[in-house]
Amino acid sequence: MSEGYIVRRARTSDVPAIKELVEPLVQQRILLGKETVVFYEAVQEFRVAENPEGTLIGCGALHVMWQDLAEVRTLAVSAEWLGRGVGHALLDRLERDARELGLSRLFCLTFEVEFFRRHGFEEMGTETLDPSVYLELVRSPDEGVAEFLDLARVKPNTLGNTRMVKRLEEPTVAALSPAAAEPGGQHRPEA
């Protein structure tokens, strides 16, 4: 365990605690609020950090948007655990998941620019897409896709946030191994 926590796949029973972790950030207008049903619909996208007592201390999600692209969403850490590597461990796990899925780019919309920059994300600028891909993505009702495309309809959601992207290297066989260690060298089988 790294500093006394593990990172694991989220379960449906974690949804109330995920919502509770996210709520202070919603109140601070750092994250957008979501209905409980949305968390249940996306629970398979989430990883959670759990302390030895079984309390969730962090969460994050990986939402696939296209063949090579996913968004890091809802990355949140309990205030008491900030600065102890929980966010880093969650993001590392989400990146590993992305590689396992064969993705080559990660997107995030964030106020935490320096945190993501330390993980190799860069500001998007005017990155362009193949027109045929753009035409497919623009049809999506998903707000995260609209944020990636920088569509006018989501501008109120994105004010003050920075659109960032990271290009992932090709995964190695060792990195894709299910026995690859969790942060801190401890592996915990998936539930």
Buried (B, 14 or more C-beta within 10 A) or exposed (E): BBBEBBBBBBEEEBBEBBBEBBEEBBEEEBBBEBEEEEBEEBBEBBBBBBBEEEBBBBBBBBBBBBEBBBBBBBBBBBEEBEEBBBBBBBBBBBBBBBBBEEBBBBBBBBBBBEBBBEBBBEEBEEEEBEEEBEEBBEEBEEBBBBBBBBBEEBEEEBEEBBBBBBEBEEBEEEEEEEEEEBBBEEEEEEE
